Amino acid sequence: MMNTTESTEVREVTVRELVAAFDGKYVNVSPMDHYGIAIEIHKGTIEFEDNLKPELYLVSRDGEDRVTASICIDEDSIESIEEYGGTYTLNFAFCMTSIEISEYKTVEEIRKQYDK
């Protein structure tokens, strides 16, 4: 059953819009393919820092919300970000597989979604 509250059109968004969409939420980051460098985070957060140079941080977190790893991405390294139905695709400006970013869901939440 399709969620009618989410847009079904692909639209390009900014880094700030991406970060705002997941403010206060955990994310899941998955590679679109496996060539070059592939980024995969099962539970993390997204942060943005704009001190000297705009940078996007993908932060991996454990079950107690402790940082286990982080990846810093220069805003200049991002070619585009596309949103489709609550899932965001981040395309890089160099030879690296794109990543999909979506809201993190526990196994229980996923089961409830499919049990309906």
N, C-alpha and C positions, 0 to 999 in steps of 0.2 A: 504494500500500500504506500503510495507516494505521499510525502509530507507536502501539503499544498501551501504551507507558509514559507517554504524556502524557494528561492528563485531557481529556475531551471535554465537560465541564460548564462553564458560565460561572460564575465566582465573582468576587465583589468583593474587591479587595485594597487595602491601604494604600500610601501613597507609599514607606514604608520597605520593604515587601515587594517592590514594583516594583524599587527600587534594588538590593536584595539578590539578586533573580533575575538581574540582569545584572552583578553584581560581577565585575570582571576580564574582561568581555567587551565586544566592540563591538556596537553596535545599529544598526538601520535604522529610521528614523522616517518614516512616510508619512501624508499627510492622507487622511481618509476622504472628503473632498469638496473643492471649491475655491470657497469663498465666504468673505468676510471675510479673515481672516489664515489662511494655510495654511502649516504647518511641514513641511519635508522635509529630512531629513539621510540621506545615503547610507552614511556610516560615522561613528559617533560613540560617545560614552560618556554614561552617566547618572550624575549626582552629586547628593548631598543635603547641604544645609547647614542646621544647626539652631542657629545662634548667637543672633541676636535674634529672628528670624522664620523659621519653616520654609520652605525654598525648594528646588525641584527645578531642576536645571540639565541642559539638553540641550546637549551639547558636540560640535560638529562637528570631526572630525580628518582630517588628510591622510595620505598613504601613509607618512610618517615619524613619525606620532603627534603632530604638532604641532597645537595648537588653531587652527582657522581661524575659528570663530565660536562663540558660546554664547547660549543663551536661558535666562533666569531666569523661573521660574513660581512665584508665591506659592502655598503650599499651599491657601490660601483660594480661589484661582481654579479649583481642581480640584473638579468636582462628584462624579466617581466614576472608579474605575479597575477595569476588568473584565479578567479573564484567561481565555483559552480556548485550550487546546492549545499553550501557550508564547508566544502572541501577546497583547499587552496593549493595550486600548483606553482611552485617556485622554480623558474627557469634561470639557469646561470648563463653568464656572458662568455663562458669558456667551456672547454670540452669536459663536462661533468654531467652526470645524469640528473635530471630534474627530480624534485622531491614533492610529495604530497603531504599536506599538513591538514589534519582533521582533529576534532575534539576527541580526547581520550575517553574511552568507556571501559569500565570494569567488565569482567566476564559476566557478572550478575546483570548488569545493565544491558548487555548484548542479548542475553537469554530472555530477559523481560521484553525486549523489543521484538524478538521473533516469536515469542509465545502469544502475542496479541492476535 
